[in-house]
Protein backbone atom coordinates (compact mmCIF):
# COMPACT_ATOMS: atom_id res chain seq x y z
CA UNK A 1 0.00 0.00 0.00
CA UNK A 2 1.48 3.32 -1.01
CA UNK A 3 0.93 6.62 0.74
CA UNK A 4 0.18 7.44 4.33
CA UNK A 5 -1.37 4.92 6.66
CA UNK A 6 -4.98 5.78 7.52
CA UNK A 7 -5.62 7.32 10.94
CA UNK A 8 -8.07 5.67 13.32
CA UNK A 9 -11.48 7.35 13.54
CA UNK A 10 -10.93 8.40 17.16
CA UNK A 11 -7.80 10.34 16.20
CA UNK A 12 -9.66 12.02 13.37
CA UNK A 13 -12.38 13.06 15.82
CA UNK A 14 -9.76 14.50 18.20
CA UNK A 15 -8.03 16.41 15.40
CA UNK A 16 -11.35 17.69 14.04
CA UNK A 17 -10.80 16.23 10.57
CA UNK A 18 -13.45 13.48 10.66
CA UNK A 19 -15.98 13.40 7.82
CA UNK A 20 -19.04 11.15 7.84
CA UNK A 21 -18.61 10.06 4.24
CA UNK A 22 -14.95 9.07 4.84
CA UNK A 23 -15.46 6.90 7.93
CA UNK A 24 -14.37 3.28 7.79
CA UNK A 25 -17.47 1.26 8.69
CA UNK A 26 -15.36 -1.89 9.05
CA UNK A 27 -12.80 -0.41 11.46
CA UNK A 28 -12.12 -2.88 14.32
CA UNK A 29 -13.32 -1.80 17.75
CA UNK A 30 -11.40 -3.22 20.73
CA UNK A 31 -13.42 -4.73 23.55
CA UNK A 32 -13.20 -3.67 27.18
CA UNK A 33 -9.90 -4.40 28.86
CA UNK A 34 -9.52 -6.42 32.02
CA UNK A 35 -8.88 -4.43 35.20
CA UNK A 36 -7.43 -7.39 37.09
CA UNK A 37 -3.91 -6.70 38.38
CA UNK A 38 -1.06 -8.75 36.92
CA UNK A 39 0.33 -11.56 39.07
CA UNK A 40 3.78 -9.96 39.29
CA UNK A 41 2.48 -6.69 40.79
CA UNK A 42 3.97 -6.09 44.24
CA UNK A 43 2.05 -5.10 47.37
CA UNK A 44 3.46 -1.53 47.24
CA UNK A 45 2.01 -1.01 43.78
CA UNK A 46 -1.40 -2.56 44.40
CA UNK A 47 -3.05 0.62 45.86
CA UNK A 48 -2.02 2.56 42.76
CA UNK A 49 -3.44 -0.13 40.50
CA UNK A 50 -6.72 -0.20 42.44
CA UNK A 51 -7.04 3.57 42.08
CA UNK A 52 -5.94 4.07 38.46
CA UNK A 53 -7.07 0.94 36.59
CA UNK A 54 -10.84 1.69 36.81
CA UNK A 55 -10.26 5.27 35.63
CA UNK A 56 -8.22 4.09 32.65
CA UNK A 57 -10.80 1.43 31.83
CA UNK A 58 -13.61 4.03 31.82
CA UNK A 59 -11.74 6.33 29.46
CA UNK A 60 -10.55 3.54 27.17
CA UNK A 61 -6.89 3.97 28.05
CA UNK A 62 -6.40 0.49 29.42
N, C-alpha and C positions, 0 to 999 in steps of 0.2 A: 504494500500500500504506500503510495507516494503522498507527500504533503504532511501537514500537521496531524497529530493524533486528535481525535475528537475529545472535547471536554465533557465531563459528566454533567448531567442536567443541573444538579445541585450547585456546581461551580458557576454555571451560566446564570442561575438565579441570583447568586451572590454578587456576581459582576454586573448584573443588570443587562445582560446581552441575550437573555432567553427569548425565543420567539415560538409561539404555539405551533406554527406550521413546520418548524425545524426540529421539534422534539423527537427523540428516538423512543417509539412506543415499545420497543423490545429491549430496552435497557435493563440489565439485571438489577434487582433490588435486594440488598442483603437483609437477612432476617435479624431478629434481635439477638444481641450477644449475651452470653452467660455472665452473670455477675458473681459467680462463685470464685473464691480466691484460689490461686494456684497452690499446689501442695508444698512447694518450696518456700512460700512466703513465711518469714519469721514472725515471732510474736510482737516485735517492736513495730513492724510494718502493718500489722492487722488493723489497728484503729484507723489508719489512713485509708486503707482499702475499703473498710466499712463505710467511711464517710464519702469517699470520692467515687467509688464504682457505681452507685445508684445514680449519681448526678450525670456521670458520663453516659450511662445507659439511656437515660431520659433524652439527652441531647443528641444521641447517635454517635458519640465519640468513642465508644468502647465496643 
